[in-house]
Amino acid sequence: MVVRDLYGRALRNLRISVTDRCNLRCAYCMPEEEYVWLPREELLHFEEIGRLVDVFVALGVDKVRLTGGEPLLRRDLPRLIRILAAKPGLRDLAITTNGVLLADQAVALRGAGLHRVTVSLDTLRPARFTALTRRDTHAQVLEGIAAVTRAGFTSTKLDMVVMRGVNDDELADLIEFARTVPAEVRFIEYMDVGGATRWSMDKVVGRAEMLERLERHYGTITPVAEESTAPADRYRLADGTVFGIIASTTAPFCSDCDRSRLTADGMWYLCLYAQQGTDLRGPLRAGADDEALASLIRPGWQERRDRGAEARLALRDRSPLVEVARLKQDPHLEMHTRGG
Ligand code: SAM
């Protein structure tokens, strides 16, 4: 079954945030030390996530990514992965993690049936990592990345949010490091999402500039021709090394976006920038059967007209999406709640 929205985009890709908590305080995502956290009793149990995934799969979802907050903080995560990996309709089951707890968990994640791992790695320099994340766990992240390969994972990705004056002098360093893992780098343009309260356009390094800098270093770079709804445009260096750029800020991919997001407490969002979501936990806990849940999700997607990143691009004066005071009132507007 394929359910399409008003622009013909299929419901296919579900990102599930398993916790809003995080063990880093990245300047571009969670710059405050304290937050208003989701009440524990409202977090979906693994069986509840499994049930919702069944309904989503019946409506066409075939890719799930676990995220957060920091997903590895969710206790006993491999048990959820086992539940999801057993679903024949899912052809891709991945996780996005900051890597801090990966060294301990990589083998268990692989044993549970996880397909792929993406690690956020914004810098190779420990002091810079501490300045950016306000934690001194850089060595643990690097150990975590090594553990992913040792555990037998392939198709590993390293995501770097590129910020002017912060880490934009490390593009080639990251490509060189990724070769040794081995992993593929994704350079992400700094986005003005909820939570990025220190965002400004002058800190964004756009795709064109990244390519220009990398061409100066490596010589000719060729776009990889492929049909895909994946957010990254991929490029190849002369020696065959491939990397991606996610140009959400300067060249949004809304027209192909097949993603929606489920928060740890069961709110479903159709866009990273959406102001409102649909509560699925309430009906689920009130005893709704699969058809009743599907009858919330199906029309929700069919009426989808979100093109959040394009709407932001059209603005003349761009400033952070949501102010701190409003984020405190409604933590669902935070990137770390919604799951990046
Ligand atoms: N804690 C995990 C991690 O660090 O990968 C998963 C959650 S994190 C919110 C998911 C992704 O969102 C990360 O790759 C992070 O770099 C990205 N992200 C967060 N804030 C961003 C921003 N303002 N612009 C671009 N990407 C951002």
Residues whose N, C-alpha, C, O or C-beta is under 5 A from the ligand:
A	BS01	SAM	Y28 C29 T67 G68 G69 E70 T96 T97 N98 S120 D159 V161 I188 E189 Y190 M191 V193 A196 M335 H336 G339 G340
